[in-house]
Amino acid sequence: MAAEIITDTQSTDDPVDAVFALHRGGKMEVRATVPVRDADDLSLAYTPGVARVCTAIAEKPELVNDYTWKANTVAVVTDGTAVLGLGDIGPEASLPVMEGKAILFKQFAGVDAVPIALACTEVDEIVETVVRMAPSFGGVNLEDISAPRCFEIEKQLQERLDIPVFHDDQHGTAIVTTAALWNAAKVTGREIGDLRAVISGAGAAGIAIAKMLVAAGIGDVAVCDRRGVVYEGRGDLTDAKAEIAALTNRTGRKGSLVDALNGADVFIGVSGGTVPEEAVATMAPGCFIFAMANPTPEIHPEVAHRYAAVVATGRSDFPNQINNVLAFPGIFAGALSVRASRISEGMKLAAAKALAGVVADELTPQKVIPSPFDERVAPAVTRAVADAAKAEGLARA
């Protein structure tokens, strides 16, 4: 059934109507940062004055970062193929999400962002399009592009551009998940190196989480897709899954997700579906359950709390929300502040550590990750990312 469209005469008391009312006309606009009140203002902001700035940039290209919006502006790019839990709904239908992402950049970290929905889905077409428009932006946030294409698109753009390129569905999720897991271990008196994790979902988020957990020193982690555990030698693996198989599953597990959960210390869900309670009951005592599918977690918190010491979801109406907004605004703010040429693995780990540290002195099983509205988050992540970029020689300012 098509969504009901709100009219000007409808009440906004109903939540659905209120959503349409809020979105009417879009959620953002472009505003000038300088006044144009008279001929003198016009001569400075536009011709003839602007020609002097153009000439200076032509002679010294790096001045574009000082005299245009480039240094603090991110392109939020999608092809509309993996939008939230809605799937392949196309570029036009993705725009409300991209606008939402853009206003979060501004609200939480003061970074300007422009939503760009592309009417193409081939890897080469997307890469070429983004490369051609890159001179206008200081960074590129890839969003809601389906796997496995998203891996190759990000890889090629990182190779061809000298500005940060970051696929938030992968790395933002991984950063926040890793921060929460560090704190879950701390609040229960454990070490991340002693934990065995199982990830349900071998798409963009699942693979990125697995890579970051390995980098963070997880004891072991197994990634599961629809056919079960991803392991070396399984004949149906994509390149991305083959790569993660080589990095994970040190104990050589095979079989289904249910099989992998037996005795596991951590469940991380980024796939949807429902995990049977009987399988949850086989996990190790004092386990952690991060069931992040929206709107329906793979394991409902009511069930999870029967077995787990720490429970997290992707929803805002339960404690411990794993929300990407905790990561991406500060990550880009930090990278842009030092004009980093890219966002490295070290910068991502630094962001995760900073995020975990925000609530390090306030930990409880119901608070292993800050609220998205905690005003300490973006500054802490920004500083950590900027410092890591400098330490790795990636900063240019």
URMO-V920850 format. One record per backbone hydrogen bond with DSSP energy under -1.0 kcal/mol. NH is the residue of the N-H (numbers start at 1). CO is the residue of the C=O. If there is no record, write none. Layout:
# URMO-V920850
NH&CO / NH&CO
This chain:
# URMO-V920850
10&7 / 18&14 / 19&15 / 20&16 / 21&17 / 22&18 / 23&19 / 24&20 / 26&23 / 42&38 / 43&39 / 44&40 / 45&41 / 46&42 / 49&43 / 50&46 / 51&48 / 52&49 / 54&50 / 55&51 / 56&52 / 57&53 / 58&54 / 59&55 / 60&56 / 63&60 / 64&61 / 65&62 / 66&63 / 67&63 / 72&69 / 73&70 / 74&112 / 75&139 / 76&114 / 77&141 / 78&116 / 82&144 / 83&87 / 86&83 / 89&80 / 89&87 / 90&80 / 95&92 / 98&94 / 99&95 / 100&96 / 101&97 / 102&98 / 103&99 / 104&100 / 105&101 / 106&102 / 107&103 / 108&104 / 109&105 / 110&106 / 111&105 / 112&72 / 114&74 / 116&76 / 118&78 / 126&122 / 127&123 / 128&124 / 129&125 / 130&126 / 131&127 / 132&128 / 133&129 / 134&130 / 136&133 / 137&134 / 138&73 / 140&164 / 141&75 / 142&166 / 143&77 / 150&146 / 151&148 / 153&149 / 154&150 / 155&151 / 156&152 / 157&153 / 158&154 / 159&155 / 160&156 / 161&157 / 166&140 / 168&142 / 170&167 / 171&167 / 173&168 / 174&170 / 175&171 / 176&172 / 177&173 / 178&174 / 179&175 / 180&176 / 181&177 / 182&178 / 183&179 / 184&180 / 185&181 / 186&182 / 187&183 / 188&184 / 189&186 / 190&185 / 194&191 / 195&192 / 197&220 / 198&266 / 199&222 / 200&268 / 201&224 / 207&203 / 208&204 / 209&205 / 210&206 / 211&207 / 212&208 / 213&209 / 214&210 / 215&211 / 216&212 / 217&214 / 218&213 / 219&192 / 220&195 / 222&197 / 224&199 / 225&228 / 228&225 / 229&255 / 230&223 / 234&231 / 237&234 / 242&238 / 243&239 / 244&240 / 245&241 / 246&242 / 248&244 / 249&221 / 252&249 / 260&256 / 261&257 / 263&282 / 264&261 / 265&196 / 266&196 / 267&288 / 268&198 / 269&290 / 270&200 / 275&298 / 280&276 / 281&277 / 282&279 / 283&280 / 284&264 / 287&284 / 288&265 / 289&310 / 290&267 / 291&312 / 292&269 / 304&300 / 305&301 / 306&303 / 307&304 / 308&304 / 309&287 / 310&287 / 312&289 / 313&320 / 322&313 / 323&321 / 326&323 / 327&324 / 328&324 / 331&327 / 332&328 / 333&329 / 334&330 / 335&331 / 336&332 / 337&333 / 339&336 / 340&335 / 341&394 / 348&344 / 349&345 / 350&346 / 351&347 / 352&348 / 353&349 / 354&350 / 355&351 / 356&352 / 357&353 / 358&354 / 360&357 / 362&359 / 367&364 / 374&371 / 377&374 / 380&376 / 381&377 / 382&378 / 383&379 / 384&380 / 385&381 / 386&382 / 387&383 / 388&384 / 389&385 / 390&386 / 391&387 / 392&388 / 393&390 / 394&389 / 396&338 / 397&338
